[in-house]
Amino acid sequence: MSRERVLIVDDEPGIRESLSGVLEDEGYRAEAVGSGEECLAKLAEQLFPLVLLDIWLPGADGLETLTEIQKIAESKRPTVVVISGHGNIETAVKATKLGAFDFVEKPLSIDKVILVARNALRRHALLRENAGLRREVESKYRIIGESVPMKALRRQLELMAPTDGRVLIYGESGVGKELVAHAIHAHSRRAGESFVEVNCAAIPEELIESELFGHIKGSFTGAHENKTGKFLQADGGTLFLDEIGDMSLNTQAKVLRVLEEQRFEPVGSGKTVQVNVRVIAATNKSLEEEIARGNFREDLFYRLNVIPFVVPPLRERVKDVALLADYFLEEFRSAYGRKEVSLSAEAVSALQLHAWPGNVRELRNLMERLVIMSPPGEIGVDRLPLGSGAGDGGRAAASGRFETLEEARKAYERDYVLRTIEAENGNMTRTAAALGLERSHLYRKMKTLGISSPVPRRSAEG
């Protein structure tokens, strides 16, 4: 039987005593006070999932008290049911607009009070569960990083996520383009609707049209039943087209038409389906180069490239490596029950100097491997399986061993430039001055070292 706490607020002692007895008999823990001021004081001290609040009270009346209750933090805010012996439609409407769950008139029906209390507490539990799920989603799709590029990316996301503008996310494989797409959806006005993902590179060309638009039974060989396409599944929400650069020209033309008209015909159907979908696309290719080669439609590019995002590779986010390593390490320590596994300071330094050709995905996989395979204790640099070639940079840098002097010079020069950019918060004029270089020389140096500009430049806009 439930032992939820219920706070009764009524200036009549008889009502307080009667309601307390009824609710206690139903298994609730009831407390009662006689004024709005006492109610607010109680709520400041203890958590009450439900408040039964009388309208007519000495001092602050019920509606004034309800207004103050709505200012309480969502995680601690109770569900409120308003009760009154002088109820009318106007008062009920006003109480509802102020956030009351329900309105009950006196003389109170015991059965109705019990039913309303049960429904109100069920609603409160659902709201609490939803809030927990929302926090879980926000944590799962949290963008981690304190580097200049990631701070800029988060600011850009805050500005455009609440809009319906189409987004094109650029970045190498493994940088977290899908994470950014999820974060945009989670912070948008469509957050309560579906987020539907399509990997354009993973679906055969002959099936991609059916996957996107659906089909009717018998429309082609193997179509044994009707299929709902991704565009319709995402109606009202967000459709994420990952690796859009791998989509065939024929399918590109049909996607362009949907973006322009927000309607389409499922394969084999003569009926038009209307949808309201926000499209986010991502690519690890240069679409401008693909356009020049005749592999990508220029008109589709401009339709998608309304808001371009560039997710920088991990090698340009040295400051974030330790944060991400710690985040993933904790994730897998909890998942596998290996709380005793940790990284030494030297190991962290080696991770920061590693080239990370696989980007964040490579780092995450490495942390999982270390947690699973390492014995309890601290993990030293000698136990980091960072591979060879480009991946050997971290181990070589940490130990001071390089194949050639030129290799060592370039590695440390690159790291020094990156750290100076971080120290100057991405300001290239100040960075050039700090390094004793002309601004134009700095850009040439960055190009030589394989460092892109920390501020993404929009090559084209739609």
C-alpha positions as MATLAB code, in Angstrom:
seq = 'MSRERVLIVDDEPGIRESLSGVLEDEGYRAEAVGSGEECLAKLAEQLFPLVLLDIWLPGADGLETLTEIQKIAESKRPTVVVISGHGNIETAVKATKLGAFDFVEKPLSIDKVILVARNALRRHALLRENAGLRREVESKYRIIGESVPMKALRRQLELMAPTDGRVLIYGESGVGKELVAHAIHAHSRRAGESFVEVNCAAIPEELIESELFGHIKGSFTGAHENKTGKFLQADGGTLFLDEIGDMSLNTQAKVLRVLEEQRFEPVGSGKTVQVNVRVIAATNKSLEEEIARGNFREDLFYRLNVIPFVVPPLRERVKDVALLADYFLEEFRSAYGRKEVSLSAEAVSALQLHAWPGNVRELRNLMERLVIMSPPGEIGVDRLPLGSGAGDGGRAAASGRFETLEEARKAYERDYVLRTIEAENGNMTRTAAALGLERSHLYRKMKTLGISSPVPRRSAEG';
ca = [
       0.000    0.000    0.000;
       1.222    3.494   -0.877;
       2.710    5.680    1.820;
       2.918    8.887   -0.225;
       2.838   12.144    1.718;
      -0.168   14.444    1.289;
      -0.368   18.001    2.658;
      -3.857   19.326    3.458;
      -4.254   23.124    3.556;
      -7.586   24.324    4.991;
      -8.559   26.882    7.616;
     -11.366   24.685    9.004;
     -10.109   22.251   11.692;
     -12.981   19.855   10.989;
     -12.042   19.570    7.301;
      -8.369   19.063    8.157;
      -9.205   16.311   10.634;
     -11.723   14.610    8.337;
      -9.458   14.594    5.257;
      -6.458   13.459    7.293;
      -8.417   10.499    8.656;
      -9.722    9.453    5.238;
      -6.314    9.661    3.588;
      -4.592    7.838    6.453;
      -7.179    5.052    6.126;
      -6.258    4.824    2.412;
      -2.606    4.333    3.297;
      -1.271    7.849    2.730;
       0.736    9.887    5.230;
      -1.332   13.013    5.738;
      -0.301   16.287    7.378;
      -2.487   19.371    7.704;
      -1.953   23.132    8.119;
      -4.353   26.066    8.291;
      -2.807   28.751    6.055;
      -0.944   29.378    2.828;
       2.079   30.629    4.719;
       2.263   27.399    6.757;
       1.868   25.413    3.538;
       4.856   27.110    1.891;
       6.932   26.675    5.046;
       6.151   22.930    5.079;
       7.031   22.562    1.419;
      10.374   24.258    2.072;
      11.142   21.640    4.736;
       9.749   18.423    3.253;
       8.715   16.859   -0.049;
       4.985   16.348   -0.589;
       3.887   14.786   -3.889;
       0.337   16.095   -3.360;
      -1.200   19.215   -1.828;
      -4.960   19.578   -1.247;
      -5.316   23.361   -1.192;
      -8.374   25.345   -0.061;
      -9.126   28.569   -1.955;
     -10.386   30.616    0.999;
      -7.566   30.995    3.508;
      -6.543   33.677    5.995;
      -3.647   35.806    4.754;
      -2.477   34.551    1.383;
      -5.434   32.837   -0.307;
      -5.273   29.566   -2.226;
      -4.586   31.110   -5.632;
      -1.737   33.227   -4.252;
      -0.319   30.154   -2.530;
      -0.670   28.134   -5.742;
       1.268   30.834   -7.625;
       4.123   30.534   -5.117;
       4.082   26.732   -5.315;
       4.651   26.925   -9.084;
       7.916   28.750   -8.381;
       9.329   25.701   -6.571;
      11.925   23.735   -8.546;
      10.311   21.148  -10.807;
      11.998   18.234   -9.032;
      10.442   19.282   -5.695;
       7.160   20.809   -6.890;
       4.013   18.973   -5.683;
       0.881   18.297   -7.692;
      -1.923   20.557   -6.411;
      -5.653   19.847   -6.163;
      -7.702   22.926   -5.276;
     -10.770   22.583   -3.013;
     -13.365   25.208   -2.204;
     -16.851   25.685   -0.809;
     -17.406   28.743   -2.977;
     -16.277   27.302   -6.281;
     -17.305   28.617   -9.643;
     -16.178   28.074  -13.214;
     -14.055   31.251  -13.261;
     -12.128   30.201  -10.154;
     -11.656   26.663  -11.470;
     -10.322   27.946  -14.794;
      -7.955   30.358  -13.059;
      -6.653   27.630  -10.741;
      -6.056   25.313  -13.708;
      -4.182   28.035  -15.590;
      -2.003   28.535  -12.523;
      -1.061   24.861  -12.594;
      -3.658   23.037  -10.467;
      -4.262   19.418  -11.491;
      -7.956   19.422  -10.519;
     -10.655   21.403   -8.709;
     -13.008   19.830   -6.128;
     -16.007   21.597   -4.588;
     -17.260   21.366   -1.013;
     -19.117   19.643    0.485;
     -16.494   17.062   -0.336;
     -17.416   13.596   -1.512;
     -15.076   11.140    0.193;
     -15.069    8.837   -2.828;
     -14.257   11.734   -5.156;
     -11.443   13.001   -2.922;
      -9.866    9.530   -2.859;
     -10.195    9.156   -6.635;
      -8.752   12.620   -7.372;
      -5.894   12.068   -4.897;
      -5.068    8.723   -6.506;
      -5.093   10.234  -10.014;
      -3.052   13.253   -8.914;
      -0.393   11.055   -7.303;
      -0.281    8.827  -10.389;
       0.278   11.939  -12.526;
       2.978   13.149  -10.138;
       4.765    9.788  -10.419;
       4.594    9.942  -14.226;
       5.977   13.477  -14.271;
       8.809   12.419  -11.986;
       9.543    9.404  -14.207;
       9.479   11.579  -17.339;
      11.822   14.094  -15.713;
      14.197   11.260  -14.850;
      14.103    9.944  -18.407;
      14.674   13.459  -19.724;
      17.727   13.863  -17.490;
      18.973   10.462  -18.664;
      18.575   11.476  -22.320;
      20.247   14.841  -21.713;
      23.146   13.076  -19.985;
      23.445   10.500  -22.766;
      23.585   13.177  -25.451;
      25.637   15.694  -23.500;
      28.363   17.304  -25.578;
      31.544   17.067  -23.523;
      34.428   19.437  -24.050;
      35.921   22.700  -22.824;
      38.047   23.393  -25.902;
      37.371   26.520  -27.936;
      35.773   24.620  -30.865;
      33.395   22.712  -28.572;
      32.378   25.801  -26.623;
      31.612   27.501  -29.940;
      29.650   24.451  -31.091;
      27.518   24.443  -27.922;
      26.768   28.159  -28.312;
      25.745   27.593  -31.917;
      23.550   24.672  -30.867;
      21.782   26.753  -28.212;
      20.932   29.376  -30.824;
      19.618   27.147  -33.594;
      18.225   24.047  -31.838;
      14.852   25.709  -30.989;
      14.314   26.603  -34.663;
      13.180   24.348  -37.513;
      16.137   25.253  -39.740;
      17.747   22.348  -41.601;
      21.224   21.441  -40.378;
      24.199   19.929  -42.194;
      26.841   18.453  -39.885;
      30.387   18.029  -41.204;
      33.086   15.941  -39.576;
      35.383   12.968  -39.882;
      34.179    9.490  -38.974;
      33.981    8.990  -35.236;
      33.855   12.665  -34.176;
      30.288   12.453  -32.844;
      28.037   13.771  -35.628;
      25.168   11.553  -34.455;
      25.589   12.879  -30.904;
      25.265   16.454  -32.174;
      22.140   15.522  -34.156;
      20.563   13.971  -31.044;
      21.493   17.053  -28.981;
      19.886   19.372  -31.538;
      16.690   17.317  -31.401;
      16.723   17.092  -27.594;
      16.926   20.899  -27.293;
      14.369   21.616  -30.016;
      10.636   22.214  -29.871;
      10.276   18.719  -31.341;
      12.027   17.013  -28.419;
       8.845   15.177  -27.399;
       8.438   13.706  -30.883;
      10.360   10.989  -32.734;
      14.032   11.107  -33.657;
      14.488    8.796  -36.645;
      17.898    7.914  -38.065;
      18.850    6.632  -41.512;
      22.417    5.611  -42.388;
      22.480    6.338  -46.109;
      25.768    4.433  -46.542;
      24.463    1.218  -44.969;
      21.319    0.725  -47.085;
      21.586   -0.707  -50.607;
      20.593    1.741  -53.353;
      17.675   -0.421  -54.476;
      16.166   -0.302  -50.960;
      16.885    3.288  -49.856;
      13.770    4.739  -51.520;
      11.530    2.213  -49.786;
      13.354    2.860  -46.503;
      12.784    6.599  -46.737;
       9.293    6.768  -48.231;
       7.808    3.358  -47.478;
       5.988    1.085  -49.916;
       2.723   -0.714  -50.386;
       2.319   -4.476  -50.539;
       3.190   -5.922  -53.940;
       4.863   -2.757  -55.272;
       8.032   -4.729  -56.052;
       9.465   -8.212  -55.622;
       9.804   -8.944  -51.910;
       7.260   -6.306  -50.819;
       5.074   -8.776  -48.936;
       3.413   -6.161  -46.736;
       2.991   -2.410  -46.405;
       5.999   -0.544  -44.988;
       6.045    2.829  -43.252;
       8.990    4.928  -44.396;
      11.346    6.935  -42.232;
       9.895   10.281  -43.329;
       6.453    9.282  -42.055;
       7.914    7.753  -38.885;
       9.566   11.128  -38.192;
       6.396   13.151  -38.843;
       6.307   15.951  -36.279;
       9.861   15.167  -35.205;
      13.372   14.976  -36.635;
      14.858   12.836  -39.411;
      18.628   12.358  -39.302;
      20.181   11.444  -42.666;
      23.645   10.195  -41.749;
      26.351   10.004  -44.459;
      24.152   11.916  -46.914;
      27.117   12.074  -49.318;
      26.660    8.356  -50.073;
      23.075    8.744  -51.284;
      22.475    8.061  -54.990;
      21.609   10.936  -57.335;
      18.197    9.403  -58.045;
      17.294    9.310  -54.354;
      18.755   12.790  -53.834;
      16.254   14.167  -56.363;
      13.342   12.627  -54.451;
      14.625   13.845  -51.075;
      14.970   17.344  -52.542;
      11.320   17.243  -53.576;
      10.229   16.213  -50.080;
      12.260   19.045  -48.520;
      10.617   21.538  -50.867;
       7.035   20.269  -50.570;
       6.949   18.263  -47.288;
       5.025   15.524  -49.074;
       5.801   12.327  -51.006;
       4.322    9.155  -52.449;
       5.245    5.764  -50.979;
       6.683    3.340  -53.525;
       3.857    1.799  -55.563;
       1.247    4.217  -54.233;
      -0.515    6.968  -56.117;
      -1.478    8.737  -52.898;
       0.418   11.722  -51.526;
       1.433   11.727  -47.866;
       1.892   15.089  -46.121;
       4.526   15.333  -43.356;
       6.108   17.916  -41.073;
       9.721   16.848  -40.591;
      12.892   18.666  -39.600;
      15.834   17.193  -41.489;
      19.361   17.030  -40.086;
      22.015   15.603  -42.400;
      25.636   14.636  -41.781;
      28.634   13.776  -43.934;
      32.317   12.934  -43.622;
      32.891   14.060  -47.212;
      33.417   17.461  -48.812;
      30.083   17.905  -50.553;
      31.520   20.775  -52.636;
      34.050   18.286  -54.063;
      31.294   15.709  -54.577;
      29.280   18.344  -56.473;
      32.302   19.082  -58.687;
      32.624   15.356  -59.430;
      28.930   15.118  -60.305;
      28.142   12.886  -57.319;
      25.958   15.300  -55.354;
      23.194   17.687  -56.379;
      24.046   21.329  -55.829;
      20.392   22.288  -55.253;
      20.059   19.630  -52.524;
      23.279   20.880  -50.928;
      21.857   24.388  -50.611;
      18.612   23.032  -49.212;
      20.449   21.065  -46.515;
      23.187   23.579  -45.757;
      20.951   26.175  -44.088;
      22.835   25.827  -40.798;
      26.266   24.183  -41.237;
      27.949   22.583  -38.216;
      31.574   21.469  -38.168;
      32.505   18.922  -35.500;
      36.312   19.130  -35.111;
      38.478   15.998  -34.997;
      39.775   14.950  -31.597;
      43.381   15.803  -32.515;
      42.293   19.476  -32.623;
      40.654   19.218  -29.201;
      43.643   18.309  -27.042;
      42.052   19.981  -24.045;
      39.054   17.610  -24.269;
      40.937   14.302  -24.370;
      41.343   14.004  -20.586;
      37.685   14.987  -19.987;
      36.412   12.443  -22.492;
      38.729    9.713  -21.231;
      37.510   10.265  -17.667;
      33.857   10.296  -18.810;
      34.179    7.036  -20.752;
      36.277    5.425  -18.038;
      33.561    6.133  -15.465;
      30.866    4.887  -17.859;
      32.569    1.532  -18.297;
      33.738    1.219  -14.694;
      30.072    1.441  -13.677;
      28.931   -0.881  -16.465;
      31.469   -3.604  -15.628;
      31.814   -3.049  -11.887;
      35.526   -2.164  -12.126;
      35.763    0.908   -9.898;
      39.413    0.197   -9.063;
      40.725    0.837  -12.607;
      42.267    4.297  -13.207;
      44.732    6.126  -15.479;
      48.113    7.438  -14.395;
      49.066   11.056  -15.111;
      51.610    9.817  -17.669;
      48.941    7.754  -19.417;
      46.659   10.789  -19.657;
      49.522   12.810  -21.156;
      50.117   10.062  -23.716;
      46.439   10.078  -24.649;
      46.608   13.847  -25.202;
      49.513   13.445  -27.616;
      47.983   10.578  -29.581;
      46.831   11.417  -33.143;
      43.374    9.733  -32.738;
      42.701    8.778  -36.356;
      39.455    7.166  -35.142;
      38.503   10.278  -33.151;
      36.146   10.069  -30.145;
      34.924    6.618  -31.161;
      38.497    5.314  -30.958;
      38.977    6.853  -27.506;
      35.700    5.384  -26.242;
      36.576    1.924  -27.527;
      40.023    2.177  -25.941;
      38.561    3.071  -22.536;
      36.183    0.118  -22.716;
      39.044   -2.220  -23.629;
      41.186   -0.927  -20.747;
      38.413   -1.385  -18.202;
      37.712   -4.942  -19.394;
      41.293   -6.128  -19.867;
      43.265   -4.321  -17.156;
      43.879   -5.761  -13.688;
      42.867   -3.608  -10.709;
      44.961   -0.522  -10.136;
      46.472    2.304  -12.084;
      47.034    1.985  -15.830;
      50.466    3.244  -16.885;
      51.541    4.545  -20.275;
      53.262    1.226  -21.075;
      49.875   -0.520  -21.018;
      48.153    1.784  -23.504;
      47.480   -0.148  -26.746;
      47.697    2.930  -28.971;
      48.739    1.045  -32.094;
      51.305    2.083  -34.660;
      51.792    4.688  -37.368;
      49.524    7.673  -36.743;
      48.315    6.037  -33.573;
      51.812    5.726  -32.134;
      52.213    9.447  -31.631;
      51.006    9.409  -28.062;
      53.289    6.619  -26.899;
      56.282    8.038  -28.727;
      55.656   11.537  -27.432;
      55.191   10.346  -23.876;
      58.452    8.438  -23.888;
      60.389   10.914  -26.012;
      61.019    8.313  -28.778;
      60.442    9.203  -32.447;
      61.716    7.670  -35.649;
      63.317   10.958  -36.744;
      64.137   14.361  -35.278;
      61.802   15.955  -37.823;
      58.953   13.719  -36.618;
      59.537   14.762  -33.011;
      59.834   18.450  -33.894;
      56.601   18.420  -35.873;
      54.668   16.580  -33.142;
      55.686   18.981  -30.397;
      55.305   22.037  -32.653;
      51.779   20.984  -33.504;
      50.913   20.415  -29.863;
      52.402   23.808  -28.905;
      50.361   25.640  -31.564;
      47.162   23.871  -30.506;
      47.699   24.718  -26.853;
      48.400   28.366  -27.717;
      45.157   28.540  -29.700;
      43.354   27.140  -26.649;
      45.050   29.638  -24.327;
      43.956   32.520  -26.562;
      40.372   31.189  -26.795;
      40.616   30.728  -30.543;
      41.560   34.351  -31.276;
      43.954   33.992  -34.202;
      45.369   37.517  -33.949;
      46.364   36.990  -30.308;
      47.618   33.468  -31.101;
      49.872   34.800  -33.866;
      51.234   37.473  -31.525;
      51.861   34.920  -28.756;
      53.766   32.725  -31.194;
      55.692   35.663  -32.671;
      54.264   35.076  -36.161;
      52.412   37.101  -38.752;
      48.754   36.082  -38.946;
      49.170   34.876  -42.571;
      52.256   32.890  -41.560;
      50.278   31.305  -38.720;
      47.622   30.043  -41.134;
      50.313   28.576  -43.395;
      51.941   26.939  -40.389;
      48.593   25.463  -39.279;
      48.010   24.065  -42.748;
      51.464   22.467  -42.751;
      50.820   20.907  -39.335;
      47.341   19.686  -40.320;
      45.451   22.046  -37.987;
      42.199   23.524  -39.274;
      40.787   26.869  -38.153;
      39.075   26.584  -34.727;
      36.122   28.640  -35.985;
      34.190   26.735  -38.688;
      33.781   28.795  -41.851;
      30.612   28.505  -43.874;
      31.586   27.627  -47.395;
      28.059   28.009  -48.678;
      24.661   28.825  -47.326;
      21.174   27.990  -48.398;
];
